[in-house]
Amino acid sequence: MSNKLAFDRIGISTTLAAGLALLLVLLPSPVSAQRVLLDRIIAIVDEDVVLQSELEFRMEEIRASAAAANQPLPPAAELRAEVLDAVILENLQMQFAERVSIRFDDDTINRVLGNMAQNSNLPFDEYITALENAGVYLQTREQVRKQMTLQELQRGMVNRRIRITEQEIQNFLSSEMGREVIAAEYLVNHLLIPTSVADSPEENSAKLKFAADLIARIAEGENFGQVYSEAQQARVFPVDSTSFGWRRAEQFPNLFADILSAMDIADIEGPIEAGNGYHIIQLAQKRGGTEQIVKQTNVRHLMLMPNEIRNAEQTIAELTQLRQRIEAGEDFATLARQNSDDATSVVGGGDLDWVNQGNLPEAMEVVVDQLEINELSELFETDTGWHIAEVLGRRETDLSREYSRAQAENALRSRKFDLELQNWLIEIREEAFIELVE
């Protein structure tokens, strides 16, 4: 059994190494002081070591998890060899991460712990207290830090080894798998007013009118689920509903498949007549797909930041003067080149080019969205400083091709990642100095 298969099967997370030294204590004895070995080095790994306690702790964790999941384990000797190999590889990676300065501060770890607390339906303080009472708080923090470090290291080192060619992207987009990956998925609300061959023309007409009335209520803003619930309670006619879940268009009944692709979110279609009655559908949500029409804004800005020689009040006063000079007719771009503190746009006279909706800082997006074309904003503040902005144009752009290529590249990269990760791990192990200590 390979390391990866063994640990994927059991689902064990990594844990913190117990220490980096050989620990000895002296215990009193009636005859003489007796030296007792509490821990020992079992492997030298480049500039670090692996301790017996570290290996034993990991093996106990695996045994406990396997027992809880009622899963078998390999023989003891095989398990020990696999766990030791995994610990050595982690040790090598952590040394590598230290050399390339991959570190996560305490605030970042706290945010992750906050998410863990939320997933456990506990307030943050109660979650931390529970970890402390169990005696695993510090261990959990370091375990989270190690996992994040390893993920960041692997992502950086492996992704730069992966090459995706244009031909691979085109082949993928043309394949059945590629079409499935980039196909849109729909979440649909559905109602059915059943009919039967026994219905009289008058009854059939009444059901059609009933369906149309329900559609009108939804179109006027009533909640689809509420309309369905009230229609059931009213018992004017039987009303059914199907929960389809997220599906691609071709996975829906043929009756709906062609209609869905032309619908926008919140659109309602019906009554759709079929052999079993009158159907009403509403597109609740949509995700994926190749059609990506994006709103873009051409905006430029001038930013000043408080610094050692200019406090916040002086920054505001200076930016106010610059705004007044622009309103008096001076060129925005020239003043931005001479004064802006935004290094990314200063050469272009503050021009941020065409920006997709949602890609500006939130505080800036709020201001820009309210500006008319060629309108100069008032002063506003973001996390980076104080700004004035001007909208030079607005448009809608079809980014479908770029979006499809990006989806294809991500899918291909994901397929290659695990194999390339294993190759990289083999390489760093072969290049490392590793000595097992008997």
C-alpha positions as CSV (number, residue, x, y, z in Angstrom):
1,M,0.0,0.0,0.0
2,S,1.4,3.4,-0.9
3,N,1.6,6.3,1.6
4,K,-1.0,8.3,-0.3
5,L,-3.5,5.4,-0.5
6,A,-3.0,4.5,3.2
7,F,-3.6,8.0,4.5
8,D,-6.3,8.9,2.0
9,R,-8.2,5.8,3.0
10,I,-8.1,6.5,6.7
11,G,-8.5,10.3,6.3
12,I,-5.9,11.3,8.8
13,S,-4.8,15.0,9.1
14,T,-1.2,15.9,9.9
15,T,0.0,16.7,13.4
16,L,2.7,18.7,15.1
17,A,6.1,17.2,15.7
18,A,6.8,16.8,19.4
19,G,10.2,18.5,19.4
20,L,13.6,18.6,17.9
21,A,15.9,17.2,20.7
22,L,16.7,14.1,22.7
23,L,15.1,14.5,26.1
24,L,16.7,12.9,29.2
25,V,15.5,13.2,32.8
26,L,17.2,12.1,36.1
27,L,14.9,10.2,38.5
28,P,15.9,9.7,42.2
29,S,16.8,6.1,43.2
30,P,17.8,4.7,46.6
31,V,21.0,3.5,45.2
32,S,21.9,6.0,42.4
33,A,20.3,8.4,40.0
34,Q,18.9,6.5,37.0
35,R,18.7,8.0,33.5
36,V,15.4,7.3,31.7
37,L,15.0,7.8,28.0
38,L,11.8,9.7,27.3
39,D,12.4,10.3,23.6
40,R,14.9,9.5,20.9
41,I,15.9,10.5,17.4
42,I,14.8,7.9,14.8
43,A,15.7,9.7,11.6
44,I,18.0,12.6,10.5
45,V,16.4,14.6,7.7
46,D,18.7,17.2,6.2
47,E,19.0,19.8,8.9
48,D,16.3,18.4,11.1
49,V,15.4,15.2,12.9
50,V,12.3,13.0,13.5
51,L,11.6,11.9,17.0
52,Q,10.2,8.6,18.2
53,S,7.4,10.4,20.0
54,E,6.4,12.1,16.8
55,L,6.1,8.7,15.0
56,E,4.2,7.1,17.9
57,F,1.8,10.0,18.2
58,R,1.0,9.8,14.5
59,M,0.5,6.0,14.6
60,E,-1.8,6.3,17.6
61,E,-3.9,8.9,15.8
62,I,-4.2,6.6,12.7
63,R,-5.1,3.6,14.8
64,A,-7.8,5.6,16.7
65,S,-9.3,7.0,13.5
66,A,-9.3,3.6,11.8
67,A,-11.0,2.0,14.8
68,A,-13.6,4.7,14.8
69,A,-14.3,4.2,11.1
70,N,-14.1,0.4,11.4
71,Q,-11.4,0.3,8.7
72,P,-8.6,-2.3,8.5
73,L,-4.9,-1.4,8.9
74,P,-1.9,-3.0,7.3
75,P,0.5,-5.1,9.5
76,A,2.3,-3.2,12.2
77,A,5.7,-3.2,10.5
78,E,4.2,-2.0,7.2
79,L,2.1,0.7,8.9
80,R,5.2,1.9,10.8
81,A,7.3,2.2,7.6
82,E,4.5,4.1,5.8
83,V,3.9,6.5,8.7
84,L,7.6,7.1,9.1
85,D,8.0,7.8,5.4
86,A,5.1,10.3,5.5
87,V,6.6,12.1,8.5
88,I,9.9,12.4,6.8
89,L,8.3,13.8,3.7
90,E,6.4,16.4,5.8
91,N,9.6,17.3,7.6
92,L,11.4,17.9,4.3
93,Q,8.5,20.0,3.0
94,M,8.5,22.1,6.2
95,Q,12.2,22.8,5.9
96,F,11.6,23.7,2.2
97,A,8.8,26.1,3.3
98,E,11.0,27.8,5.8
99,R,13.7,28.4,3.2
100,V,11.3,30.0,0.9
101,S,9.7,32.0,3.7
102,I,6.2,30.5,3.7
103,R,4.7,31.5,7.0
104,F,1.2,32.2,8.4
105,D,0.8,34.7,11.2
106,D,-1.4,34.2,14.3
107,D,-4.3,36.4,12.9
108,T,-4.6,34.1,9.9
109,I,-4.6,31.0,12.1
110,N,-7.3,32.6,14.3
111,R,-9.5,33.2,11.2
112,V,-9.2,29.5,10.3
113,L,-10.0,28.5,13.9
114,G,-13.0,30.9,13.7
115,N,-14.3,29.0,10.6
116,M,-13.8,25.7,12.4
117,A,-15.8,27.1,15.4
118,Q,-18.5,28.2,13.0
119,N,-18.6,24.7,11.4
120,S,-18.9,23.2,14.9
121,N,-21.8,25.6,15.6
122,L,-19.9,27.1,18.5
123,P,-18.9,30.7,19.4
124,F,-15.2,31.2,18.9
125,D,-14.4,31.6,22.6
126,E,-16.4,28.4,23.5
127,Y,-14.6,26.5,20.8
128,I,-11.2,27.6,22.0
129,T,-12.2,26.7,25.6
130,A,-13.2,23.2,24.5
131,L,-9.8,22.7,22.8
132,E,-8.0,23.9,25.9
133,N,-10.1,21.6,28.2
134,A,-9.2,18.7,25.9
135,G,-5.5,19.7,26.1
136,V,-5.1,20.1,22.3
137,Y,-5.4,23.9,21.8
138,L,-1.7,24.5,21.0
139,Q,-1.4,21.3,19.1
140,T,-4.5,22.3,16.9
141,R,-3.1,25.7,16.2
142,E,0.2,24.2,15.0
143,Q,-1.6,21.5,13.1
144,V,-3.6,24.1,11.2
145,R,-0.4,26.1,10.6
146,K,1.4,23.1,9.2
147,Q,-1.5,22.1,6.9
148,M,-1.7,25.6,5.5
149,T,2.0,25.7,5.0
150,L,2.2,22.4,3.2
151,Q,-0.8,23.3,0.9
152,E,0.8,26.7,0.0
153,L,4.2,25.1,-0.7
154,Q,2.7,22.3,-2.8
155,R,0.5,24.6,-4.7
156,G,3.4,26.9,-5.6
157,M,6.0,24.2,-6.3
158,V,3.8,21.9,-8.3
159,N,1.8,24.3,-10.3
160,R,4.9,25.9,-11.8
161,R,5.9,22.4,-13.0
162,I,2.7,21.9,-14.9
163,R,2.5,22.9,-18.5
164,I,-0.8,23.2,-20.3
165,T,-0.6,23.7,-24.1
166,E,-3.1,25.4,-26.3
167,Q,-3.6,22.1,-28.1
168,E,-4.5,20.4,-24.8
169,I,-7.1,23.1,-24.1
170,Q,-8.7,22.8,-27.5
171,N,-8.8,19.0,-27.3
172,F,-10.4,19.2,-23.9
173,L,-13.0,21.8,-25.0
174,S,-13.9,19.5,-27.9
175,S,-14.2,16.4,-25.7
176,E,-17.3,15.1,-24.0
177,M,-15.7,15.6,-20.6
178,G,-14.8,19.2,-21.5
179,R,-18.4,20.0,-22.6
180,E,-19.6,18.6,-19.3
181,V,-17.2,20.7,-17.3
182,I,-18.1,24.0,-18.9
183,A,-21.8,23.3,-19.3
184,A,-24.1,25.5,-17.3
185,E,-26.1,24.1,-14.4
186,Y,-29.6,25.2,-13.5
187,L,-31.6,25.3,-10.3
188,V,-35.3,25.3,-11.2
189,N,-38.5,25.9,-9.2
190,H,-41.3,23.8,-10.6
191,L,-45.1,23.5,-10.3
192,L,-47.5,21.1,-12.0
193,I,-51.3,21.3,-12.2
194,P,-52.1,17.8,-13.2
195,T,-54.7,17.0,-15.9
196,S,-56.2,13.8,-17.2
197,V,-58.1,12.5,-20.2
198,A,-61.2,12.4,-18.0
199,D,-61.2,16.2,-17.5
200,S,-64.0,18.0,-19.3
201,P,-63.1,20.9,-21.6
202,E,-64.4,23.3,-19.0
203,E,-62.3,21.7,-16.2
204,N,-59.2,21.7,-18.4
205,S,-59.8,25.4,-19.2
206,A,-60.2,26.2,-15.5
207,K,-56.9,24.5,-14.7
208,L,-55.2,26.5,-17.4
209,K,-56.6,29.7,-16.0
210,F,-55.5,28.6,-12.5
211,A,-52.0,28.0,-13.7
212,A,-51.9,31.4,-15.4
213,D,-53.1,33.1,-12.2
214,L,-50.2,31.5,-10.3
215,I,-47.7,32.7,-12.9
216,A,-49.1,36.2,-12.6
217,R,-48.7,36.2,-8.8
218,I,-45.0,35.0,-9.1
219,A,-44.4,37.6,-11.8
220,E,-45.6,40.3,-9.6
221,G,-43.0,39.4,-7.0
222,E,-44.6,36.8,-4.7
223,N,-42.2,34.0,-3.6
224,F,-42.5,30.9,-5.7
225,G,-42.5,28.6,-2.6
226,Q,-45.1,30.6,-0.9
227,V,-47.4,30.6,-4.0
228,Y,-47.0,26.8,-4.2
229,S,-47.8,26.3,-0.5
230,E,-50.9,28.5,-0.6
231,A,-52.1,26.8,-3.8
232,Q,-51.8,23.4,-2.0
233,Q,-53.7,24.7,1.0
234,A,-56.4,26.3,-1.1
235,R,-57.2,22.9,-2.7
236,V,-58.8,24.5,-5.8
237,F,-57.0,21.9,-7.9
238,P,-54.2,19.4,-7.0
239,V,-50.7,21.0,-7.3
240,D,-47.5,19.0,-7.4
241,S,-43.9,20.0,-7.5
242,T,-40.6,18.2,-8.4
243,S,-37.2,19.1,-6.8
244,F,-34.7,18.6,-9.6
245,G,-31.7,20.0,-7.8
246,W,-28.7,21.3,-9.8
247,R,-28.7,19.9,-13.3
248,R,-27.4,20.6,-16.7
249,A,-30.0,21.5,-19.3
250,E,-29.9,18.1,-21.0
251,Q,-30.6,16.3,-17.7
252,F,-34.0,18.0,-17.3
253,P,-37.1,16.6,-19.1
254,N,-37.0,17.4,-22.8
255,L,-40.0,19.7,-22.1
256,F,-37.8,22.1,-20.2
257,A,-34.3,21.6,-21.7
258,D,-34.6,23.9,-24.7
259,I,-36.4,26.6,-22.7
260,L,-33.9,26.8,-19.8
261,S,-31.0,27.9,-22.0
262,A,-32.8,31.0,-23.0
263,M,-34.0,32.0,-19.5
264,D,-32.4,34.5,-17.1
265,I,-32.4,34.2,-13.4
266,A,-36.0,34.8,-11.9
267,D,-37.6,34.3,-15.4
268,I,-40.9,32.3,-15.4
269,E,-42.1,30.1,-18.2
270,G,-45.6,28.5,-18.5
271,P,-48.1,27.2,-18.5
272,I,-46.2,24.5,-20.4
273,E,-48.7,22.0,-21.6
274,A,-47.7,18.3,-21.4
275,G,-49.5,15.0,-21.3
276,N,-49.7,15.1,-17.5
277,G,-50.8,18.7,-17.0
278,Y,-49.6,22.3,-17.0
279,H,-46.1,23.0,-15.8
280,I,-44.7,26.2,-14.4
281,I,-40.9,26.7,-14.1
282,Q,-38.8,29.5,-12.7
283,L,-35.0,29.7,-13.1
284,A,-33.9,30.2,-9.4
285,Q,-30.1,30.1,-10.0
286,K,-27.6,29.4,-12.7
287,R,-23.9,28.5,-12.4
288,G,-21.1,27.8,-15.0
289,G,-21.7,27.9,-18.7
290,T,-19.9,29.5,-21.5
291,E,-21.9,32.7,-21.8
292,Q,-20.1,35.3,-19.8
293,I,-21.3,38.8,-20.5
294,V,-19.4,41.1,-18.1
295,K,-20.0,44.8,-17.3
296,Q,-16.8,46.8,-17.5
297,T,-15.9,50.3,-16.5
298,N,-13.0,52.4,-17.8
299,V,-12.0,54.4,-14.8
300,R,-9.0,56.5,-13.7
301,H,-8.1,57.7,-10.3
302,L,-5.6,59.7,-8.3
303,M,-4.6,58.4,-4.9
304,L,-2.8,60.0,-2.0
305,M,-1.7,58.2,1.2
306,P,-0.7,59.7,4.5
307,N,3.0,59.3,5.2
308,E,5.9,60.4,7.4
309,I,5.7,64.0,6.1
310,R,2.0,64.3,5.5
311,N,-0.7,63.4,8.0
312,A,-4.3,62.5,7.1
313,E,-5.6,66.1,7.3
314,Q,-2.8,67.3,5.1
315,T,-3.4,64.5,2.6
316,I,-7.1,65.4,2.3
317,A,-6.2,69.1,1.9
318,E,-3.7,68.3,-0.9
319,L,-6.1,66.0,-2.7
320,T,-8.8,68.6,-2.5
321,Q,-6.5,71.2,-4.2
322,L,-5.7,68.7,-6.9
323,R,-9.4,68.1,-7.5
324,Q,-10.0,71.8,-7.8
325,R,-7.2,72.1,-10.3
326,I,-8.8,69.4,-12.4
327,E,-12.2,71.1,-12.3
328,A,-10.5,74.3,-13.4
329,G,-9.2,72.6,-16.5
330,E,-5.9,71.0,-15.7
331,D,-5.2,67.6,-17.2
332,F,-6.2,64.7,-14.9
333,A,-3.6,62.4,-16.4
334,T,-0.7,64.9,-15.9
335,L,-1.6,65.6,-12.3
336,A,-1.9,61.8,-11.6
337,R,1.5,61.1,-13.1
338,Q,3.0,63.9,-10.9
339,N,1.2,63.2,-7.7
340,S,-0.5,59.8,-7.4
341,D,0.8,57.3,-4.9
342,D,-0.6,54.3,-6.8
343,A,2.4,52.8,-8.4
344,T,0.4,50.5,-10.6
345,S,-1.4,53.3,-12.4
346,V,0.8,56.3,-12.1
347,V,2.6,55.8,-15.4
348,G,-0.7,55.6,-17.2
349,G,-2.0,58.8,-15.7
350,G,-4.1,57.0,-13.2
351,D,-5.9,54.9,-15.8
352,L,-7.0,51.6,-14.5
353,D,-8.2,50.5,-18.0
354,W,-11.4,48.5,-18.4
355,V,-12.2,46.8,-15.1
356,N,-14.7,44.0,-14.7
357,Q,-17.6,44.7,-12.3
358,G,-16.7,43.5,-8.9
359,N,-13.0,43.7,-9.3
360,L,-12.5,47.2,-7.7
361,P,-12.1,47.5,-4.0
362,E,-15.6,47.6,-2.5
363,A,-15.4,51.2,-1.2
364,M,-14.2,52.3,-4.6
365,E,-16.8,50.3,-6.5
366,V,-19.7,51.9,-4.6
367,V,-18.4,55.4,-5.7
368,V,-17.6,54.5,-9.3
369,D,-21.0,52.8,-9.8
370,Q,-22.8,56.1,-9.1
371,L,-20.7,58.2,-11.4
372,E,-21.8,59.4,-14.8
373,I,-19.3,59.2,-17.7
374,N,-16.8,62.0,-17.5
375,E,-18.0,62.9,-14.0
376,L,-15.3,63.6,-11.3
377,S,-16.0,62.1,-7.9
378,E,-15.7,63.7,-4.6
379,L,-12.9,62.6,-2.3
380,F,-13.4,59.1,-0.9
381,E,-11.3,56.8,1.3
382,T,-10.4,53.1,0.8
383,D,-8.0,50.8,2.7
384,T,-5.1,52.1,0.5
385,G,-5.6,55.8,0.8
386,W,-7.7,58.8,-0.3
387,H,-8.9,59.0,-3.9
388,I,-10.7,61.0,-6.6
389,A,-12.0,59.0,-9.6
390,E,-13.4,59.6,-13.0
391,V,-15.4,57.2,-15.3
392,L,-14.3,57.4,-18.9
393,G,-16.7,54.8,-20.3
394,R,-18.9,51.8,-19.7
395,R,-19.5,48.7,-21.8
396,E,-20.6,45.1,-21.7
397,T,-18.0,42.5,-23.0
398,D,-18.4,38.9,-24.0
399,L,-15.7,37.0,-22.1
400,S,-17.1,33.6,-23.0
401,R,-14.0,32.4,-24.8
402,E,-11.6,33.5,-22.1
403,Y,-13.9,31.9,-19.4
404,S,-14.1,28.6,-21.3
405,R,-10.3,28.5,-21.7
406,A,-9.8,29.2,-18.0
407,Q,-12.2,26.5,-17.0
408,A,-10.5,24.0,-19.3
409,E,-7.0,25.0,-18.1
410,N,-8.2,24.6,-14.4
411,A,-9.6,21.2,-15.1
412,L,-6.5,20.0,-16.9
413,R,-4.3,21.4,-14.2
414,S,-6.3,19.6,-11.5
415,R,-6.0,16.3,-13.4
416,K,-2.2,16.7,-13.6
417,F,-1.6,18.0,-10.1
418,D,-1.7,14.7,-8.1
419,L,0.8,13.0,-10.4
420,E,3.1,16.0,-10.5
421,L,2.9,16.3,-6.7
422,Q,4.0,12.6,-6.3
423,N,6.9,13.2,-8.8
424,W,8.0,16.3,-6.9
425,L,7.9,14.5,-3.5
426,I,10.0,11.6,-4.9
427,E,12.5,14.1,-6.2
428,I,13.0,16.1,-3.0
429,R,13.3,12.8,-1.0
430,E,15.9,11.5,-3.4
431,E,17.9,14.7,-3.2
432,A,17.7,14.9,0.7
433,F,20.1,13.5,3.2
434,I,18.1,10.9,5.2
435,E,19.6,8.6,7.8
436,L,17.4,6.2,9.8
437,V,18.7,5.8,13.4
438,E,18.3,2.3,14.8
